Amino acid sequence: MAPVVTRPLEGRRALVTGGGAGIGRAIVLALAAAGARVAVTDLDESAARAVTAEAGAGHVALRLDVTDAAETARVVAAAAEALGGLDAAVANAGISTMARVVDLTEAEWDANMAVNAKGVFLTDQAVVRHFLARSTRGAIVNTASLAAKVGAPLLAHYSASKFAVAGFTQALAREVAPQGIRVNCVCPGFVQTSMQAREVLWEAELRGVTPEAVRAEYVALTPLGRLQTPEDVADVVVFLLGDGARFMTGLAVDVNGGVFMS
Ligand SMILES: NC(=O)c1ccc[n+]([C@@H]2O[C@H](COP(=O)([O-])OP(=O)(O)OC[C@H]3O[C@@H](n4cnc5c(N)ncnc54)[C@H](O)[C@@H]3O)[C@@H](O)[C@H]2O)c1
């Protein structure tokens, strides 16, 4: 009988962006539990350090602003140097704001696009360059969103940035498939993180309802009947980076409790 693989990423080396909080933190901890050594990167360096310590020995923390091309290239190289190479990456860093399109400022549009869309491009580009230079048949997961599948009121700019992630993921997956590199994205729904806590307050104010009503609506929209945890997403990321997903690429995988089924 074949042995049961309990640590599917044993010996792998992974970089995670936005790893200092929320979904990114859960991804770091799940990757570490699966046997990977992780370069935990975040705009907030102290948060990255705290999560690195939580993950145990063998991981590194690095400050990274994913909107900065030169810094992204430098940090990907530093992570590879520290871990002895990279086999996997998760471009997870993201931000959100809420506004009706008629009130949306150009600065808000640009900020969401810079982190969510350009940040994924810059991270994936640096990682793919690393893989190609070493003939590494690596795997990448980008964090998109339910908002990459369905446009939601108050989130047009965020939604546009996340549709961009899904399209970019497909195109890149086709480009690098001949080299054995896989690129997928995950599309979480209503995940309990600090981003959600901020969004609930904004949405309540913009719609003139209570935060409790907004949260209850999120649950009511979710067939599996609860708010999502960061770990619900992280477990799928581990699977997508592992050999179990060896014939999956270019996908935008729904991880949303059934809110939207595609
Ligand atoms: N929370 C949700 O409901 C939800 C749903 C779908 C998708 N997502 C996506 O999941 C990802 C993580 O979201 P979260 O809910 O954990 O958010 P969060 O705000 O809790 O954590 C985001 C992390 O990203 C970091 N970050 C922000 N800007 C950065 C930058 N320029 N460079 C590097 N790091 C930066 C922050 O410091 C923070 O540690 C995002 O891409 C988000 O769009 C979240």
The ligand as a Gaussian input file, in Angstrom:
#p B3LYP/6-31G(d) Opt

LIG

0 1
 N      -11.052000      38.866000       3.477000
 C      -11.825000      38.520000       2.470000
 O      -13.043000      38.385000       2.604000
 C      -11.222000      38.274000       1.108000
 C      -12.055000      37.722000       0.133000
 C      -11.541000      37.459000      -1.137000
 C      -10.213000      37.754000      -1.411000
 N       -9.429000      38.312000      -0.450000
 C       -8.038000      38.600000      -0.822000
 O       -7.189000      37.867000       0.034000
 C       -5.937000      38.539000       0.172000
 C       -5.620000      38.713000       1.645000
 O       -6.671000      39.472000       2.238000
 P       -6.930000      39.506000       3.814000
 O       -8.381000      39.490000       3.990000
 O       -6.069000      38.510000       4.484000
 O       -6.422000      41.016000       4.100000
 P       -5.685000      41.636000       5.386000
 O       -5.855000      43.105000       5.239000
 O       -6.154000      40.972000       6.613000
 O       -4.148000      41.260000       5.140000
 C       -3.479000      41.731000       4.000000
 C       -1.977000      41.743000       4.211000
 O       -1.378000      42.280000       3.023000
 C       -0.407000      43.243000       3.398000
 N       -0.235000      44.240000       2.334000
 C       -1.064000      45.284000       2.025000
 N       -0.529000      46.025000       1.037000
 C        0.646000      45.429000       0.695000
 C        1.664000      45.725000      -0.245000
 N        1.597000      46.803000      -1.041000
 N        2.728000      44.889000      -0.329000
 C        2.823000      43.810000       0.487000
 N        1.921000      43.498000       1.419000
 C        0.838000      44.307000       1.519000
 C       -0.932000      43.852000       4.698000
 O        0.130000      44.451000       5.429000
 C       -1.537000      42.641000       5.380000
 O       -0.586000      41.968000       6.182000
 C       -6.096000      39.852000      -0.591000
 O       -5.565000      39.718000      -1.889000
 C       -7.604000      40.031000      -0.655000
 O       -7.994000      40.848000      -1.723000
 C       -9.905000      38.575000       0.806000

